[in-house]
């Protein structure tokens, strides 16, 4: 099976490549923009046919005589500008909306599978719930990143004229796990918390600015990247399912619980400090996210999803604590 993985050197994308390799699939074209970053480290233990820069890849899609993409059966599109603090909307439009639309049209023309990353950020403040059966026209994202993802979901609903043989948009909730080390401030609290423990023996969490939530009690649906990859593999193997699907655990954990799980994974007593939330986050901060998972389960996906305790323990004990940051 020949597969394109965009964002294949990134966090989720490189873990997808690892999952495919573990399934014996190595006819993979990785599309990304590594540049001078350390993302190349995510590639050196993977098997793949070719690496193509993301701009060159766009050119290849428009070349009718291109042989490089011959035989491709599926595109797993994880490439995006994923920073929730990105302010350049034109950049978000090009990378997250227009690029995905170009891929959609290619997959529709070739009648191949397209699995792409949407985002739970499309749900905004959560006042309308986190149900992947909701009317997406009513959603109001809190940041440009979430809006750029919603724009594509809306385009598929209202404007797409031709469709790939399978199309699956995945609304990822708070994903954590190996291969995220290069993401800076956008890396998970598990990654930052582990490094804070190593540096100062404690973890710092944001104070709450919401009267309904105590400090550290802000709630998230934290999902381990290996579970995310298992869902992607399932859709790749079950071509009959199409649509928008949540990818989370269906359960919430507080940041305090996440921090305590990190300490337990290291055999240490918790030491948590609370610091002021940056001003730029206060008006755009989600205090609660929880994926409704019924729609995914009804497609036939029945694999167990790791709890926060299990996922954090695997990440810390089998990766971070042994310097095995690359999965």
C-alpha positions as CSV (number, residue, x, y, z in Angstrom):
1,X,0.0,0.0,0.0
2,X,1.4,3.4,-1.0
3,X,0.5,6.3,1.4
4,X,1.2,10.0,1.6
5,X,1.6,11.4,5.1
6,X,1.7,15.2,5.2
7,X,3.3,16.7,8.3
8,X,5.1,13.4,8.4
9,X,8.0,14.8,10.4
10,X,5.7,16.5,12.9
11,X,4.3,15.3,16.1
12,X,1.2,13.3,15.1
13,X,2.4,12.7,11.5
14,X,5.6,11.0,12.5
15,X,3.8,8.8,15.0
16,X,1.5,7.8,12.2
17,X,4.5,6.8,10.1
18,X,5.8,4.7,13.0
19,X,2.4,3.0,13.2
20,X,2.4,2.3,9.5
21,X,5.9,0.9,9.7
22,X,4.8,-1.4,12.6
23,X,2.1,-2.7,10.2
24,X,4.7,-3.5,7.6
25,X,4.0,-0.4,5.4
26,X,7.0,1.5,4.2
27,X,5.9,2.7,0.8
28,X,5.3,6.1,2.3
29,X,5.9,9.6,0.9
30,X,6.5,12.1,3.7
31,X,5.5,15.7,3.0
32,X,6.7,18.4,5.4
33,X,8.8,21.5,5.8
34,X,11.6,20.5,8.2
35,X,13.9,23.5,7.5
36,X,16.4,24.1,10.3
37,X,14.2,22.6,13.0
38,X,15.0,19.4,14.8
39,X,12.0,17.6,13.3
40,X,14.4,15.5,11.2
41,X,15.0,13.5,14.3
42,X,11.5,12.1,13.9
43,X,12.4,10.7,10.6
44,X,15.7,8.9,11.2
45,X,14.1,5.7,12.7
46,X,11.3,5.5,10.1
47,X,11.1,3.7,6.8
48,X,9.7,5.7,3.9
49,X,10.2,6.0,0.1
50,X,10.7,9.8,-0.2
51,X,10.6,13.1,1.5
52,X,9.0,16.0,-0.4
53,X,9.0,19.7,0.7
54,X,5.4,20.8,1.2
55,X,5.6,23.5,-1.6
56,X,7.1,21.1,-4.1
57,X,4.3,18.7,-3.2
58,X,1.7,21.2,-4.2
59,X,3.4,21.6,-7.6
60,X,3.4,17.8,-8.1
61,X,-0.3,17.6,-7.5
62,X,-0.9,19.8,-10.5
63,X,1.5,18.0,-12.9
64,X,-0.6,15.5,-14.9
65,X,2.5,13.6,-16.0
66,X,4.0,13.3,-12.5
67,X,5.1,9.7,-11.8
68,X,6.2,10.3,-8.2
69,X,2.6,10.0,-6.9
70,X,1.7,7.0,-9.1
71,X,0.0,4.2,-7.1
72,X,-0.8,6.3,-4.1
73,X,-3.9,4.8,-2.4
74,X,-4.4,7.1,0.6
75,X,-3.4,10.5,1.9
76,X,-3.2,11.1,5.6
77,X,-3.1,14.9,6.0
78,X,-1.6,15.9,9.3
79,X,0.3,18.9,8.1
80,X,-0.9,22.3,9.4
81,X,0.0,25.4,11.3
82,X,-1.2,24.2,14.6
83,X,-0.3,27.1,16.9
84,X,-3.4,28.4,18.7
85,X,-1.6,31.7,19.2
86,X,-0.8,32.3,15.5
87,X,-2.0,35.8,14.5
88,X,-1.3,35.8,10.8
89,X,-4.7,34.7,9.4
90,X,-3.5,34.8,5.8
91,X,-0.8,32.2,6.8
92,X,-3.5,30.1,8.5
93,X,-5.7,30.3,5.4
94,X,-3.0,29.1,3.1
95,X,-1.7,26.3,5.3
96,X,-4.8,25.0,6.9
97,X,-7.7,25.8,4.5
98,X,-6.4,26.2,1.0
99,X,-3.7,23.5,1.2
100,X,-6.3,21.0,2.5
101,X,-8.8,22.0,-0.2
102,X,-6.2,21.3,-2.9
103,X,-5.5,17.9,-1.4
104,X,-9.2,17.1,-1.2
105,X,-9.7,17.9,-4.9
106,X,-6.7,15.7,-5.8
107,X,-8.0,12.8,-3.8
108,X,-11.5,13.3,-5.3
109,X,-10.1,13.3,-8.8
110,X,-8.0,10.1,-8.2
111,X,-10.7,8.5,-6.0
112,X,-8.4,7.7,-3.1
113,X,-8.8,7.9,0.6
114,X,-8.3,11.2,2.5
115,X,-7.9,11.2,6.3
116,X,-7.3,14.8,7.6
117,X,-6.9,16.6,10.8
118,X,-9.7,18.9,11.9
119,X,-9.6,20.0,15.5
120,X,-11.6,20.2,18.8
121,X,-10.7,23.9,18.7
122,X,-13.6,24.3,16.2
123,X,-15.9,23.9,19.2
124,X,-14.9,27.2,20.7
125,X,-15.8,27.7,24.4
126,X,-17.8,24.5,24.5
127,X,-21.1,26.2,25.3
128,X,-22.6,24.2,22.4
129,X,-21.1,21.0,23.6
130,X,-18.5,18.7,22.0
131,X,-20.7,16.5,19.8
132,X,-19.4,15.6,16.3
133,X,-23.0,15.3,15.2
134,X,-23.7,19.0,15.9
135,X,-24.6,21.6,13.2
136,X,-21.1,22.9,12.5
137,X,-22.5,26.1,11.1
138,X,-23.3,27.1,14.7
139,X,-19.8,26.7,16.1
140,X,-17.7,29.8,17.0
141,X,-13.9,29.0,17.5
142,X,-12.0,31.1,19.9
143,X,-8.8,31.5,17.8
144,X,-7.6,31.8,14.2
145,X,-6.3,28.3,14.2
146,X,-9.7,26.8,15.2
147,X,-11.5,29.0,12.7
148,X,-9.2,27.9,9.9
149,X,-10.0,24.3,10.6
150,X,-13.7,25.0,10.8
151,X,-13.6,26.8,7.5
152,X,-12.5,23.6,5.8
153,X,-15.2,21.5,7.6
154,X,-17.8,24.1,6.3
155,X,-16.4,24.0,2.8
156,X,-16.8,20.2,2.7
157,X,-20.4,20.6,4.0
158,X,-21.5,23.4,1.7
159,X,-19.3,23.7,-1.3
160,X,-17.5,20.4,-2.2
161,X,-18.8,19.1,-5.5
162,X,-16.7,15.9,-5.8
163,X,-15.6,13.6,-3.0
164,X,-12.7,11.2,-2.3
165,X,-13.5,7.5,-2.1
166,X,-13.3,8.0,1.6
167,X,-13.1,11.3,3.6
168,X,-12.5,11.4,7.3
169,X,-12.0,14.6,9.3
170,X,-10.7,13.9,12.8
171,X,-11.4,16.4,15.6
172,X,-8.4,15.9,17.8
173,X,-8.7,16.9,21.5
174,X,-5.6,17.5,23.7
175,X,-3.1,15.1,22.2
176,X,0.2,14.3,24.1
177,X,3.0,11.8,23.6
178,X,6.4,11.2,22.1
179,X,7.7,13.2,19.1
180,X,6.4,16.5,20.3
181,X,9.7,17.8,21.8
182,X,10.2,20.4,19.0
183,X,6.8,22.2,19.5
184,X,8.0,24.7,22.1
185,X,5.1,26.3,24.1
186,X,2.6,24.2,22.1
187,X,4.0,20.9,23.5
188,X,1.7,19.1,26.0
189,X,1.7,19.7,29.7
190,X,3.1,16.2,30.2
191,X,6.2,17.2,28.3
192,X,6.6,20.5,30.0
193,X,5.7,19.1,33.4
194,X,8.3,16.3,33.1
195,X,11.0,18.9,32.3
196,X,9.9,21.2,35.1
197,X,10.2,18.3,37.6
198,X,13.6,17.5,36.3
199,X,14.7,21.1,36.6
200,X,13.0,22.4,39.8
201,X,11.2,19.4,41.3
202,X,7.8,20.9,40.8
203,X,5.2,21.6,38.1
204,X,3.7,25.0,37.4
205,X,0.1,25.3,36.4
206,X,-2.0,28.3,35.5
207,X,-4.3,29.8,38.0
208,X,-8.0,29.8,37.1
209,X,-9.6,33.1,36.0
210,X,-13.1,31.5,36.0
211,X,-15.2,31.5,39.2
212,X,-16.5,28.0,38.4
213,X,-13.0,26.4,38.4
214,X,-10.4,26.3,41.2
215,X,-6.7,26.6,40.3
216,X,-5.6,23.5,38.5
217,X,-9.1,22.2,38.1
218,X,-9.5,23.3,34.5
219,X,-10.7,20.2,32.6
220,X,-9.5,18.7,29.4
221,X,-10.0,15.5,27.4
222,X,-6.3,14.4,27.1
223,X,-5.7,11.7,24.5
224,X,-2.5,9.8,24.0
225,X,-1.0,10.0,20.5
226,X,-0.7,6.2,20.2
227,X,-4.5,6.0,20.5
228,X,-4.9,8.8,17.9
229,X,-2.7,6.6,15.5
230,X,-4.8,3.6,16.3
231,X,-7.9,5.5,15.2
232,X,-6.2,6.7,12.0
233,X,-5.1,3.1,11.2
234,X,-8.6,1.8,11.8
235,X,-10.1,4.3,9.3
236,X,-7.4,3.4,6.8
237,X,-8.5,-0.2,7.0
238,X,-12.3,0.5,7.1
239,X,-13.0,2.4,3.9
240,X,-16.7,2.5,4.3
241,X,-16.7,5.1,7.0
242,X,-16.7,8.8,6.1
243,X,-17.4,12.1,8.0
244,X,-16.3,14.2,10.9
245,X,-15.3,12.3,14.0
246,X,-14.1,13.3,17.5
247,X,-10.8,11.7,18.7
248,X,-10.5,11.9,22.4
249,X,-11.1,9.6,25.4
250,X,-14.7,10.7,26.3
251,X,-13.4,11.5,29.8
252,X,-12.0,14.6,31.5
253,X,-9.0,15.1,33.7
254,X,-7.9,18.2,35.5
255,X,-4.5,19.7,34.9
256,X,-3.9,18.9,38.6
257,X,-4.7,15.2,38.0
258,X,-2.4,15.3,34.9
259,X,0.4,16.7,37.0
260,X,-0.1,14.2,39.8
261,X,0.0,11.3,37.2
262,X,3.3,12.7,36.0
263,X,4.8,12.6,39.5
264,X,3.4,9.1,40.1
265,X,5.0,7.9,36.9
266,X,8.4,9.0,38.3
267,X,7.7,7.6,41.8
268,X,7.6,11.1,43.4
269,X,5.3,13.0,45.7
270,X,3.5,15.8,43.8
271,X,4.7,19.4,44.1
272,X,2.5,21.8,42.2
273,X,2.8,25.6,42.0
274,X,0.2,27.9,40.5
275,X,1.1,30.9,38.4
276,X,-0.8,33.7,36.7
277,X,-2.3,33.0,33.3
278,X,-0.8,35.2,30.6
279,X,-3.1,38.1,29.6
280,X,-3.2,37.0,25.9
281,X,-4.8,33.7,26.9
282,X,-7.4,34.8,29.4
283,X,-10.2,35.6,26.9
284,X,-9.5,32.6,24.7
285,X,-8.9,29.9,27.3
286,X,-11.0,26.7,27.3
287,X,-11.9,25.6,30.8
288,X,-13.6,22.4,29.7
289,X,-13.3,20.0,26.8
290,X,-14.7,16.5,26.5
291,X,-15.2,14.5,23.3
292,X,-18.5,12.8,22.7
293,X,-17.3,9.4,21.3
294,X,-20.5,7.7,20.3
295,X,-20.2,8.4,16.6
296,X,-16.7,6.8,16.3
297,X,-17.9,3.8,18.4
298,X,-20.9,3.3,16.2
299,X,-18.6,2.9,13.1
300,X,-17.3,-0.3,14.8
301,X,-14.2,1.1,16.5
302,X,-14.0,-0.9,19.7
303,X,-10.4,-0.6,20.8
304,X,-9.8,0.4,24.4
305,X,-8.5,4.0,24.8
306,X,-5.9,4.6,27.5
307,X,-6.7,6.5,30.6
308,X,-4.7,9.6,31.5
309,X,-2.9,7.5,34.1
310,X,-1.9,4.8,31.6
311,X,-1.0,7.2,28.8
312,X,1.2,9.5,31.0
313,X,2.9,6.4,32.6
314,X,3.8,5.0,29.1
315,X,5.0,8.4,27.8
316,X,7.2,9.2,30.8
317,X,8.5,5.7,31.7
318,X,9.1,4.4,28.2
319,X,10.0,7.6,26.4
320,X,10.8,10.8,28.4
321,X,12.6,9.2,31.3
322,X,14.9,7.3,29.1
323,X,15.6,10.1,26.6
324,X,13.6,8.1,24.0
325,X,11.6,11.1,22.9
326,X,11.4,9.8,19.3
327,X,8.8,7.0,18.9
